[in-house]
Amino acid sequence: MSAGTLPSFDPRDPLGLDDLLDPEDLAVRDTMRQWAADRVLPHVADWFERGEVPGIRELARELGSIGALGMSLTGYGCAGASPIQYGLACLELEAADSGIRSLMSVQGSLSMYAIHRFGSEEQKQRWLPRMAAGEVIGCFGLTEPDHGSDPAGMRTYAKRDGSDWVLTGRKMWITNGSVAGVAVVWARTDEGMRGFVVPTDAPGFSAPDIKHKWSLRASVTSELVLDEVRLPADAVLPEVTGLRGPLSCLGHARYGIIWGSMGAARSAFESALDYAREREQFGRPIGGFQLTQAKLADMALELHKGILLAHHLGRRMEAGRLRPEQVSFGKLNNVREAIEICRTARTILGANGISLEYPVMRHATNLESVLTYEGTVEMHQLVLGKALTGIDAFR
């Protein structure tokens, strides 16, 4: 491009944010976008309507083959991708469906991350290469039926019996639960909260699926039941005791949500933009009416501000400077704005907005779950409130 010549305006990248990406970043993004286009988008409306994902284990193996599982981790068959590349992968998968992004996130940012950061070398060698390849699916057991936002109140308990551990309790709303080969389960012990690596074929372990859900329907969600599950001494994660363990895993997963939610928002926005150009009322496309253009402009503003925020937080993570409060900032803003973008897109599509022929209502209902998991709106507001005032409102 000659000096003084401006690039053309791209309605799908109005701020020119692709200029922030290097060739490797673009390659990761394009690989994930193409995989989602080939393997998810042709089927996901049917999966959502049926409330099941046939062949989910095969999808996991395919994600493993393109380096998407545990991609931000290093060694043990993991890709060692940058935070930006991991974020782009989350965005592209959630542009297809939040449930598919959840499959990847729970595998990599929760289950594998816990083992990679806090596990023994034996645990890492046993589980991580197979999980990175998608041969073994993992789940992460923290939330309980009576204790969601207050993990310190959990009732699941692990007691010593000779050299063994015996786990008893229940976990709720567990992504990947019934298809997992390994579960990272957090439990109270006499020594404080500990994490345990639990093979799901252990006697006393079961994972019944949760039915009748109207969000994340293209995702496996289960309860975990631990009925005196006996584990050897080396099942415990040796490098952490206390809430620091699960909370650090959640922080990593929340970072992925900051990007992923913008993928759902982008899909809804682009659907509305295309519809506004094609749908005619009163003799012209509805995109030619002022109210519709105002909606599209506002949606574009919030979408691309959210992506820019995700980029900024990714760079801070790369530099080792990303604070938990900043993750809360990103998760609170981006998921909330993504839902609003979906709702506005639905109004542009009119009655067609509720049809599964279009992605908008599916994304909107999925985001209601994303708004809640990995910390509710209220929890992130209070995290920021404490950081801003210096006063702890949790007590």
BELPEHU-V124318 format. One record per residue. RES is the residue in one small letter. NEAR is the number of other C-alpha atoms within 10 Angstrom. D_LAST is the distance of its C-alpha to the last C-alpha in whole Angstrom. Layout:
BEGIN
res->RES near->NEAR d_last->D_LAST
res->RES near->NEAR d_last->D_LAST
END
This chain:
BEGIN
res->m near->6 d_last->58
res->s near->5 d_last->61
res->a near->5 d_last->59
res->g near->6 d_last->58
res->t near->7 d_last->58
res->l near->8 d_last->54
res->p near->8 d_last->53
res->s near->8 d_last->53
res->f near->10 d_last->50
res->d near->9 d_last->49
res->p near->11 d_last->47
res->r near->13 d_last->45
res->d near->12 d_last->44
res->p near->13 d_last->44
res->l near->15 d_last->42
res->g near->14 d_last->44
res->l near->12 d_last->41
res->d near->11 d_last->44
res->d near->8 d_last->45
res->l near->10 d_last->42
res->l near->15 d_last->43
res->d near->10 d_last->45
res->p near->8 d_last->48
res->e near->12 d_last->46
res->d near->19 d_last->43
res->l near->15 d_last->45
res->a near->13 d_last->47
res->v near->20 d_last->43
res->r near->22 d_last->42
res->d near->15 d_last->46
res->t near->15 d_last->46
res->m near->22 d_last->43
res->r near->18 d_last->44
res->q near->13 d_last->47
res->w near->17 d_last->46
res->a near->21 d_last->44
res->a near->16 d_last->47
res->d near->11 d_last->49
res->r near->13 d_last->47
res->v near->18 d_last->44
res->l near->16 d_last->45
res->p near->12 d_last->48
res->h near->14 d_last->46
res->v near->24 d_last->43
res->a near->21 d_last->43
res->d near->15 d_last->45
res->w near->16 d_last->42
res->f near->21 d_last->40
res->e near->13 d_last->42
res->r near->12 d_last->43
res->g near->20 d_last->39
res->e near->17 d_last->40
res->v near->20 d_last->41
res->p near->12 d_last->45
res->g near->8 d_last->45
res->i near->18 d_last->42
res->r near->16 d_last->43
res->e near->12 d_last->46
res->l near->17 d_last->43
res->a near->23 d_last->41
res->r near->21 d_last->44
res->e near->18 d_last->45
res->l near->20 d_last->42
res->g near->25 d_last->43
res->s near->13 d_last->46
res->i near->16 d_last->45
res->g near->21 d_last->42
res->a near->29 d_last->39
res->l near->31 d_last->37
res->g near->33 d_last->35
res->m near->26 d_last->37
res->s near->21 d_last->35
res->l near->23 d_last->35
res->t near->12 d_last->38
res->g near->15 d_last->41
res->y near->19 d_last->41
res->g near->19 d_last->43
res->c near->22 d_last->40
res->a near->19 d_last->41
res->g near->16 d_last->39
res->a near->19 d_last->39
res->s near->18 d_last->37
res->p near->23 d_last->34
res->i near->24 d_last->36
res->q near->23 d_last->38
res->y near->27 d_last->35
res->g near->25 d_last->33
res->l near->28 d_last->37
res->a near->27 d_last->37
res->c near->29 d_last->34
res->l near->29 d_last->35
res->e near->30 d_last->39
res->l near->30 d_last->38
res->e near->28 d_last->35
res->a near->26 d_last->38
res->a near->26 d_last->40
res->d near->31 d_last->37
res->s near->31 d_last->33
res->g near->27 d_last->34
res->i near->24 d_last->36
res->r near->24 d_last->34
res->s near->26 d_last->31
res->l near->24 d_last->34
res->m near->26 d_last->34
res->s near->29 d_last->31
res->v near->24 d_last->30
res->q near->29 d_last->33
res->g near->30 d_last->32
res->s near->27 d_last->29
res->l near->27 d_last->27
res->s near->25 d_last->30
res->m near->32 d_last->32
res->y near->23 d_last->30
res->a near->25 d_last->28
res->i near->24 d_last->31
res->h near->24 d_last->33
res->r near->16 d_last->30
res->f near->19 d_last->29
res->g near->23 d_last->32
res->s near->17 d_last->35
res->e near->10 d_last->38
res->e near->9 d_last->40
res->q near->18 d_last->37
res->k near->19 d_last->37
res->q near->16 d_last->41
res->r near->12 d_last->41
res->w near->21 d_last->39
res->l near->26 d_last->38
res->p near->19 d_last->42
res->r near->17 d_last->42
res->m near->26 d_last->39
res->a near->30 d_last->40
res->a near->23 d_last->43
res->g near->25 d_last->41
res->e near->17 d_last->43
res->v near->20 d_last->40
res->i near->30 d_last->37
res->g near->31 d_last->34
res->c near->30 d_last->30
res->f near->29 d_last->27
res->g near->25 d_last->25
res->l near->24 d_last->21
res->t near->23 d_last->20
res->e near->22 d_last->21
res->p near->12 d_last->22
res->d near->14 d_last->18
res->h near->15 d_last->16
res->g near->20 d_last->16
res->s near->16 d_last->13
res->d near->13 d_last->12
res->p near->18 d_last->14
res->a near->14 d_last->13
res->g near->12 d_last->13
res->m near->21 d_last->17
res->r near->17 d_last->20
res->t near->21 d_last->23
res->y near->20 d_last->24
res->a near->26 d_last->27
res->k near->17 d_last->29
res->r near->15 d_last->32
res->d near->12 d_last->35
res->g near->9 d_last->38
res->s near->9 d_last->37
res->d near->15 d_last->36
res->w near->21 d_last->33
res->v near->18 d_last->32
res->l near->27 d_last->29
res->t near->18 d_last->28
res->g near->17 d_last->26
res->r near->25 d_last->26
res->k near->26 d_last->25
res->m near->22 d_last->25
res->w near->21 d_last->26
res->i near->23 d_last->27
res->t near->26 d_last->30
res->n near->27 d_last->33
res->g near->28 d_last->32
res->s near->21 d_last->36
res->v near->19 d_last->38
res->a near->20 d_last->36
res->g near->18 d_last->38
res->v near->22 d_last->35
res->a near->25 d_last->31
res->v near->25 d_last->29
res->v near->25 d_last->26
res->w near->28 d_last->23
res->a near->25 d_last->22
res->r near->20 d_last->21
res->t near->18 d_last->23
res->d near->10 d_last->24
res->e near->10 d_last->23
res->g near->12 d_last->20
res->m near->22 d_last->20
res->r near->23 d_last->23
res->g near->31 d_last->25
res->f near->24 d_last->29
res->v near->23 d_last->32
res->v near->23 d_last->33
res->p near->16 d_last->37
res->t near->23 d_last->36
res->d near->11 d_last->40
res->a near->13 d_last->38
res->p near->13 d_last->39
res->g near->14 d_last->36
res->f near->20 d_last->35
res->s near->19 d_last->35
res->a near->21 d_last->34
res->p near->12 d_last->35
res->d near->19 d_last->34
res->i near->16 d_last->32
res->k near->11 d_last->35
res->h near->8 d_last->35
res->k near->9 d_last->32
res->w near->14 d_last->33
res->s near->20 d_last->32
res->l near->25 d_last->32
res->r near->25 d_last->36
res->a near->27 d_last->37
res->s near->22 d_last->35
res->v near->25 d_last->35
res->t near->25 d_last->31
res->s near->22 d_last->31
res->e near->23 d_last->29
res->l near->28 d_last->29
res->v near->19 d_last->30
res->l near->24 d_last->31
res->d near->15 d_last->33
res->e near->17 d_last->33
res->v near->19 d_last->34
res->r near->22 d_last->36
res->l near->22 d_last->35
res->p near->14 d_last->37
res->a near->15 d_last->35
res->d near->16 d_last->36
res->a near->19 d_last->34
res->v near->22 d_last->30
res->l near->24 d_last->29
res->p near->15 d_last->30
res->e near->14 d_last->28
res->v near->18 d_last->25
res->t near->17 d_last->22
res->g near->17 d_last->18
res->l near->15 d_last->16
res->r near->11 d_last->18
res->g near->19 d_last->21
res->p near->23 d_last->20
res->l near->16 d_last->18
res->s near->17 d_last->21
res->c near->21 d_last->23
res->l near->22 d_last->21
res->g near->20 d_last->21
res->h near->21 d_last->25
res->a near->21 d_last->25
res->r near->25 d_last->23
res->y near->27 d_last->26
res->g near->28 d_last->29
res->i near->31 d_last->27
res->i near->29 d_last->27
res->w near->31 d_last->31
res->g near->35 d_last->32
res->s near->35 d_last->30
res->m near->30 d_last->33
res->g near->28 d_last->35
res->a near->31 d_last->35
res->a near->34 d_last->35
res->r near->25 d_last->38
res->s near->23 d_last->40
res->a near->29 d_last->39
res->f near->26 d_last->40
res->e near->18 d_last->43
res->s near->20 d_last->44
res->a near->30 d_last->44
res->l near->23 d_last->46
res->d near->12 d_last->49
res->y near->19 d_last->49
res->a near->21 d_last->49
res->r near->13 d_last->52
res->e near->13 d_last->54
res->r near->14 d_last->53
res->e near->13 d_last->56
res->q near->11 d_last->55
res->f near->6 d_last->58
res->g near->7 d_last->60
res->r near->12 d_last->58
res->p near->14 d_last->55
res->i near->20 d_last->51
res->g near->23 d_last->50
res->g near->13 d_last->53
res->f near->12 d_last->51
res->q near->10 d_last->49
res->l near->12 d_last->46
res->t near->18 d_last->46
res->q near->16 d_last->46
res->a near->12 d_last->43
res->k near->20 d_last->41
res->l near->21 d_last->42
res->a near->12 d_last->42
res->d near->12 d_last->38
res->m near->26 d_last->37
res->a near->23 d_last->39
res->l near->13 d_last->37
res->e near->19 d_last->34
res->l near->23 d_last->35
res->h near->20 d_last->36
res->k near->17 d_last->34
res->g near->24 d_last->31
res->i near->24 d_last->34
res->l near->16 d_last->34
res->l near->18 d_last->30
res->a near->26 d_last->31
res->h near->21 d_last->33
res->h near->15 d_last->32
res->l near->24 d_last->29
res->g near->25 d_last->31
res->r near->16 d_last->33
res->r near->15 d_last->30
res->m near->18 d_last->29
res->e near->13 d_last->33
res->a near->10 d_last->33
res->g near->9 d_last->30
res->r near->12 d_last->28
res->l near->16 d_last->25
res->r near->13 d_last->22
res->p near->19 d_last->19
res->e near->19 d_last->18
res->q near->18 d_last->21
res->v near->25 d_last->22
res->s near->25 d_last->19
res->f near->18 d_last->21
res->g near->24 d_last->24
res->k near->29 d_last->23
res->l near->23 d_last->21
res->n near->19 d_last->24
res->n near->27 d_last->27
res->v near->27 d_last->26
res->r near->17 d_last->25
res->e near->20 d_last->29
res->a near->28 d_last->31
res->i near->25 d_last->30
res->e near->16 d_last->31
res->i near->28 d_last->34
res->c near->29 d_last->35
res->r near->19 d_last->35
res->t near->22 d_last->37
res->a near->29 d_last->39
res->r near->24 d_last->40
res->t near->15 d_last->41
res->i near->25 d_last->44
res->l near->21 d_last->45
res->g near->12 d_last->45
res->a near->9 d_last->46
res->n near->15 d_last->46
res->g near->23 d_last->43
res->i near->16 d_last->42
res->s near->15 d_last->44
res->l near->15 d_last->44
res->e near->12 d_last->47
res->y near->19 d_last->44
res->p near->24 d_last->41
res->v near->30 d_last->39
res->m near->20 d_last->38
res->r near->28 d_last->37
res->h near->28 d_last->35
res->a near->25 d_last->33
res->t near->18 d_last->32
res->n near->24 d_last->31
res->l near->26 d_last->29
res->e near->16 d_last->27
res->s near->17 d_last->26
res->v near->25 d_last->26
res->l near->20 d_last->23
res->t near->15 d_last->21
res->y near->17 d_last->21
res->e near->23 d_last->20
res->g near->20 d_last->17
res->t near->17 d_last->17
res->v near->18 d_last->18
res->e near->12 d_last->14
res->m near->17 d_last->12
res->h near->22 d_last->15
res->q near->16 d_last->15
res->l near->17 d_last->11
res->v near->19 d_last->12
res->l near->19 d_last->15
res->g near->15 d_last->13
res->k near->15 d_last->11
res->a near->13 d_last->15
res->l near->10 d_last->16
res->t near->9 d_last->14
res->g near->9 d_last->13
res->i near->11 d_last->10
res->d near->11 d_last->6
res->a near->10 d_last->5
res->f near->9 d_last->4
res->r near->4 d_last->0
END
